[in-house]
Amino acid sequence: MRAYCARLEALGYEESVIRKGLASHFGLPVSEMSEWFESFPKARLRHIELLVELAPNRTEYSLIVKVAKNLGVSRASAARWVEAFKKA
């Protein structure tokens, strides 16, 4: 599964697409995915980039809430990822 994720991340896919593949091909439960993707930061940041592109006028708070909901992470973790996205 790790090689599968690494390959898709290298090809430029974002996290939600890779999640669908993991669920479909490997049966990885959604409850384990948020922790799993901590080691695939490029895919996670691409997902945040997509959210920003879809709603460019979203407030930072709204983005944090959306990231937390979409990726199944805490708001504190989502805030760290949003901050990492802004720095990248």
C-alpha atoms as a printed R data frame, in Angstrom:
   type eleno elety resid chain resno       x      y       z
1  ATOM     1    CA   MET     A     1   0.000  0.000   0.000
2  ATOM     2    CA   ARG     A     2   2.863  2.357   0.805
3  ATOM     3    CA   ALA     A     3   4.379  1.884  -2.671
4  ATOM     4    CA   TYR     A     4   0.964  2.453  -4.250
5  ATOM     5    CA   CYS     A     5   0.512  5.731  -2.376
6  ATOM     6    CA   ALA     A     6   4.056  6.869  -3.083
7  ATOM     7    CA   ARG     A     7   3.617  6.169  -6.790
8  ATOM     8    CA   LEU     A     8   0.359  8.109  -7.026
9  ATOM     9    CA   GLU     A     9   1.775 10.969  -4.966
10 ATOM    10    CA   ALA     A    10   4.788 11.137  -7.307
11 ATOM    11    CA   LEU     A    11   2.419 11.239 -10.280
12 ATOM    12    CA   GLY     A    12   0.812 14.362  -8.822
13 ATOM    13    CA   TYR     A    13  -2.413 13.029  -7.335
14 ATOM    14    CA   GLU     A    14  -3.994 14.635  -4.301
15 ATOM    15    CA   GLU     A    15  -5.026 12.827  -1.147
16 ATOM    16    CA   SER     A    16  -8.726 12.266  -1.803
17 ATOM    17    CA   VAL     A    17  -8.004 10.478  -5.085
18 ATOM    18    CA   ILE     A    18  -5.398  8.250  -3.439
19 ATOM    19    CA   ARG     A    19  -7.808  7.550  -0.558
20 ATOM    20    CA   LYS     A    20 -10.401  6.281  -3.018
21 ATOM    21    CA   GLY     A    21  -7.805  3.968  -4.534
22 ATOM    22    CA   LEU     A    22  -6.749  2.624  -1.135
23 ATOM    23    CA   ALA     A    23 -10.344  1.940  -0.172
24 ATOM    24    CA   SER     A    24 -11.132  0.318  -3.500
25 ATOM    25    CA   HIS     A    25  -8.007 -1.772  -4.044
26 ATOM    26    CA   PHE     A    26  -6.876 -2.544  -0.509
27 ATOM    27    CA   GLY     A    27  -9.945 -2.086   1.680
28 ATOM    28    CA   LEU     A    28  -8.171  0.348   4.023
29 ATOM    29    CA   PRO     A    29 -10.805  1.629   6.473
30 ATOM    30    CA   VAL     A    30 -11.541  5.352   6.441
31 ATOM    31    CA   SER     A    31 -10.803  5.487  10.171
32 ATOM    32    CA   GLU     A    32  -7.133  4.670   9.481
33 ATOM    33    CA   MET     A    33  -6.609  6.966   6.512
34 ATOM    34    CA   SER     A    34  -5.991 10.261   8.299
35 ATOM    35    CA   GLU     A    35  -3.015  8.823  10.179
36 ATOM    36    CA   TRP     A    36  -1.803  6.924   7.110
37 ATOM    37    CA   PHE     A    37  -1.507 10.107   5.032
38 ATOM    38    CA   GLU     A    38   0.705 11.915   7.549
39 ATOM    39    CA   SER     A    39   3.607 10.350   5.643
40 ATOM    40    CA   PHE     A    40   2.394 11.654   2.265
41 ATOM    41    CA   PRO     A    41   2.569 15.431   2.704
42 ATOM    42    CA   LYS     A    42   2.632 16.359  -0.991
43 ATOM    43    CA   ALA     A    43  -0.685 14.615  -1.603
44 ATOM    44    CA   ARG     A    44  -2.207 16.284   1.458
45 ATOM    45    CA   LEU     A    45  -0.993 19.741   0.430
46 ATOM    46    CA   ARG     A    46  -2.356 19.179  -3.074
47 ATOM    47    CA   HIS     A    47  -5.768 18.518  -1.562
48 ATOM    48    CA   ILE     A    48  -5.599 21.807   0.316
49 ATOM    49    CA   GLU     A    49  -4.525 23.523  -2.899
50 ATOM    50    CA   LEU     A    50  -7.583 22.076  -4.642
51 ATOM    51    CA   LEU     A    51  -9.865 23.358  -1.875
52 ATOM    52    CA   VAL     A    52  -8.363 26.835  -2.215
53 ATOM    53    CA   GLU     A    53  -8.815 26.745  -6.000
54 ATOM    54    CA   LEU     A    54 -12.455 25.688  -5.663
55 ATOM    55    CA   ALA     A    55 -13.243 28.446  -3.154
56 ATOM    56    CA   PRO     A    56 -10.567 31.162  -3.345
57 ATOM    57    CA   ASN     A    57 -12.462 33.575  -1.068
58 ATOM    58    CA   ARG     A    58 -12.809 31.098   1.780
59 ATOM    59    CA   THR     A    59 -11.650 32.383   5.165
60 ATOM    60    CA   GLU     A    60  -8.779 30.645   6.905
61 ATOM    61    CA   TYR     A    61 -11.159 29.357   9.575
62 ATOM    62    CA   SER     A    62 -13.486 27.954   6.912
63 ATOM    63    CA   LEU     A    63 -10.553 26.299   5.155
64 ATOM    64    CA   ILE     A    64  -9.401 24.692   8.401
65 ATOM    65    CA   VAL     A    65 -12.888 23.336   9.069
66 ATOM    66    CA   LYS     A    66 -13.151 22.007   5.500
67 ATOM    67    CA   VAL     A    67  -9.722 20.357   5.659
68 ATOM    68    CA   ALA     A    68 -10.583 18.757   9.009
69 ATOM    69    CA   LYS     A    69 -13.850 17.410   7.626
70 ATOM    70    CA   ASN     A    70 -12.490 16.196   4.285
71 ATOM    71    CA   LEU     A    71  -9.394 14.526   5.679
72 ATOM    72    CA   GLY     A    72 -10.812 13.268   8.957
73 ATOM    73    CA   VAL     A    73  -8.276 15.097  11.100
74 ATOM    74    CA   SER     A    74  -8.681 17.338  14.127
75 ATOM    75    CA   ARG     A    75  -9.019 21.076  13.629
76 ATOM    76    CA   ALA     A    76  -5.633 21.543  15.297
77 ATOM    77    CA   SER     A    77  -4.037 19.175  12.804
78 ATOM    78    CA   ALA     A    78  -5.896 20.853   9.935
79 ATOM    79    CA   ALA     A    79  -4.628 24.249  11.117
80 ATOM    80    CA   ARG     A    80  -1.044 22.932  11.022
81 ATOM    81    CA   TRP     A    81  -1.559 21.636   7.486
82 ATOM    82    CA   VAL     A    82  -3.109 24.916   6.328
83 ATOM    83    CA   GLU     A    83  -0.135 26.763   7.816
84 ATOM    84    CA   ALA     A    84   2.251 24.395   6.005
85 ATOM    85    CA   PHE     A    85   0.338 25.033   2.776
86 ATOM    86    CA   LYS     A    86   0.689 28.798   3.183
87 ATOM    87    CA   LYS     A    87   4.445 28.422   3.714
88 ATOM    88    CA   ALA     A    88   4.894 26.158   0.687
